[in-house]
Amino acid sequence: MPVNIPDKLPAADILRNENVFVMTNSRAITQDIRPIRIGILNLMPIKEKTETQLIRMLSNTPLQVEVVLLYTRTHKSSHTSSEYLETFYKSFEEVGKLDGLIITGAPIDHLQYEDVTFWKELTEIYEWSRNNVTSVLHICWGAFAALYYFYGINKYWRDDKIFGVFRHSVLNRNENIVRGFDDEFFVPHSRNSYVKQSEINVCKDIEVICEGEGIGPYLIKSKDSKDFFVFGHSEYDATTLSDEFFRDQNKGMDIDLPLNYFPNNDPSKEPKNVWRGHGNLLFSNWLNYYVYQETPYKLD
């Protein structure tokens, strides 16, 4: 089934060229079916790249998914034009109820949460989601921020960046979110922050479901399945880490090669995507078991 996206969204042509089935709103309204409404609160500076990656992940299920793109009105984007946002994005007050919500990461690891320009609005979105969204998937910085807001879990800084493709394992196979996962799977990471397992263990309302080799918790869920906290980027393209590496290298920054990424650690060789299958499964499991199976037919 297709992903239902706004008319003329640039991601449509990119995804069609990858043989991904997408459908514009104008065509979707001719079908007698209620699509699952999934909001994407896009906190990344280059909106188009992130929305394309996430829509790709949402496309691999039998469900029709209506994508609603959200932005924070209290933060002025320096990389995406106001015209683009006005055309394709909404604030959370405009969207009504959603079946599911994805909150992305943001390149603001170094900031204290309260110093983030849109922090107050983000906390309003958290509170709004309690009664207006069936399940929320928080990614990377979005996961750190939500754990801090809801449970008081702190983030800690590592001088050595968690940068590369890491091996992961499942700790609790009884959860539907990991149904079909391999015993070991790979996920890209790019962050300096981490959470401590000891602080999570004290909190009885959340549980670590998967962990990364040498980097700690990867996937955490709330016991009520309302929230999922994902610290890696299974939605990344094959070249996303190399784009970041060469960008920082060209700026003269002291950056190490991403681990387990370039063939033979040779940055002149094209990296391979070894996490695509896991990424599709993560998003389809969330959509099916925690959104579609739980959301009411009539959102009102």
N, C-alpha and C positions, 0 to 999 in steps of 0.2 A: 504494500500500500504506500501511497505517496506521503511526503511531507508537504503540508499546506503553508505557503509562505506569501508575504506581500507581493503584489504585482510589481514587476520591474526591479525587484531586489537583485543586486549584482551577483549574489551567491548562486542564483538560479542557473545561470549559464555555466558557471564553473562546475556545479554539481552535475548538470546534464551531460557535460563533456566527460564526466567520470562514470557515466551510465548509472547515476543515482536518480531515482524516480522522485521528482518534485512536481508540485502542482500549485498554480497561483490561486489566490482567493477567488478571482472571478470565475474560474472553472469549478472550484470546490463547491460553491454554493448551488451548483446544479445537481449535486449528488444528495440523495436522501439518506444521510448518515450524520451522526453527531461526532465530529472529530474530537480527539483529546486536546485540550488547550494547554500548551506548555509555554510558560513565559521564560525568557532568557534575560536576566539582568546582567547586561554586558558592561563590566567595569574595566575592561581592557582599553588601552588608548586607540589601537587600530581596530575599530569595530568590525569592519568587513571580514578580516581574516578570522577572527574568533567566531563570529556568527556562522561563517562557512564551515568551520571545523565542527561546531556543535550540531548544526543542522545535518551534516553528514552522519553523525553518530545517531541521530534521532530517526534516520530514514530506513533503518534496517529491521523493521518489525512489520507485522501484518496490520498494524493500526494506522488510521489516518490521523496525523498529528498537525494541529494548527499552531504554528509558531507565532508568539507574540513577543516582539523585541522591546525591552525596557531599558531606560537609562535613568541616571540620577540627575534631577533638574538642578540640584544645588552645586554641581561641579561642571565647569565649562571645559569641554574636551578640546585639547590642543592638536589632536591628530585627526579628528573627524569633524567635518563641517556641520554647522548648525542646520543647513539645508538638508543634509543627509539624515540627521536625527529627526527633524520635523517631518520628513517624508516617511520614514520607516519605523520610528521608535515612539514609545509612549511612556509617560510617567505611571507609577503604580496606581495613582488615584483614578486613572482613565480606563483601566482594563477590566474592572469587575472581578469575578471569581475565576480562578484557574484550577485545572486539574493537577498540574505540577509546575514547579519553578526550579530553574537552574540559576545559581548565582556564581559568576565566574571569579577567577583570580584577578589580581591587579598588581602592577610592579611597584608596590609601596611597602615591601617587607620591612624597610628600615624605620618606618614611622610608627609611633604609638597610635593605637586605635583612635583615641580621642582627638588626635591631631590631624586625622584625615578629614579633608574638607567636606565629604559627604557622610560622615559618620552618623550624625543625628538622623539624616534621612534614611540611612541604611537600617538603623534601629527601628525606625517607624515601619519600614518594609518587613522587618522580622516580626513585629507585633501584628501587622496586617496579615501576614502569611498564616498566623495561627488559626484564623477563622475563614480564610479565603483561598487556601491552597491545601490540597490533599497531602502532597509530599514534596520536600525540597532537597535538591542535590547541590551541595556547596563544594566548590572546587578550589584547591590551593589556598591563596590568601582568603578567599571567601570562606573556606573551611576553618582556617585559623580564627577569623573574625567571629564566626557564628559560635564556635566552641567557647570563645572568650565571653561573648555576650550572654549566652544561655547558661553556661556551666562554670564560668570563671576559670577556664583552662588557659594558662599562660602560654605564650610562644617564647622560644629561646633562640638565640642567634649563634650560628656556627661561622667561624672565620673561614673554614673550608666549605665552599659552596657545594651543595648537593646538586650535581650537574652531570646528566648522562642518562643512560638506560639501565635500570636496576632490576635484579631478580626479586620476585615476590612470592609469598606463600599464603595459603588460607589457614586461618586459625580456627574458624568455626564454620563447618560445612553445613550446618543445619539452617542457615539463612538463605532465603531465596535469591538474595542479591548475588550470591556466588554460585548459583546453580549452573552447572556446566563448565565451571572454571577448571583449567588444568591444575595439577598439583603445584606446578611452578609456572609463573607467567611474568612478562616484562612490561615495565611502565617507564616512560620518560619523566624526569624531574628536573626542575630548575628553580632552586630556592636556597636561601640561607637559614630559614627558620625551621624549627621542629617543635614538637610537643613531647612531653615526658610521659612515658607509660605509667609511671608511679602516680601521677596526678589523675590520669584517666581511670586507673584502678580504684581510686577513692570514690569516684563518682558512680553511683549505682544506676544512673539513668542512661548511660552510654556504654558501648562495648567495641573493642577493636576486633574487626573481622579479618583483616589482612594486614601483613606487615612486609616491609621491604628489607632486603638483606643489608644490614649495617646502617640503615637509615630510620628504623623505627616504624611506627604506625603509618599505614597507607590508607586503609578504609575503616572508618568508624561509623556506627549507626546508633541512633537513639533507640531505646528499648521499645518505644511505641511506633517505630518506623516512620515517624514524621520527618526526620532529618537524616541525611547521609553526608558524611564529611570525607572528601577524597583529596589526598595531598599530592597526587601526581597528575599527569596530563595525558591520559590515554586518547584524548581527542586530537593530539598533535599530529601534524603532517610529518612525513619522513624527514623533511629538511628544516623543521622549525628550530631544532637545537643548533644546527649548523648555521642558520641565519643569525641566531643570537651570538654564536661564537665569533663569526667573521665580523659582525657589527661591532662587538666590543673590541676585537683585535684591531680593527681599523681606527678605533678611537684611541688606540695606544694603551688600552687597559691591560693589566696583568691578569690574563684569564687562562685557566688550564683547559686542555682538551676535554670535551665531555666523555665520561667513562663509558666503555662498552658500546661505542656508537659508530665511529668511523672504522671501516674495514682496515684491520692491521694498524689502527691508530694513525692512519694516513688521511689528513684532512683534504687531500686532493681527490680522494675516492668518494663516490656517492654513497651515503648511508642507506641502510635498508630499514623498512618499517617492520619490526618484529612484534608490535603490540596491537596491530589493527584488530585481530580477532578478539582479543580480550576487551578492547575498547567497545566494540560493537555489542559484546555480550553484557558488559556492565550496564550500558545505557538501555538495552532492550529488556534486561531483567528488571531494572528500576521502573521503566515504563509499564511493563506488563504486571508485575506482582505488587507494586506499591502505589501505582497510579491507577491504571485501567481497572484492576481487580477491586480497588477500594473506593474509587470516586463515585459519587451518585450520578445517575443518568441525567438528571436535571440539576445543573450546578446551582440554580437558585434555591 
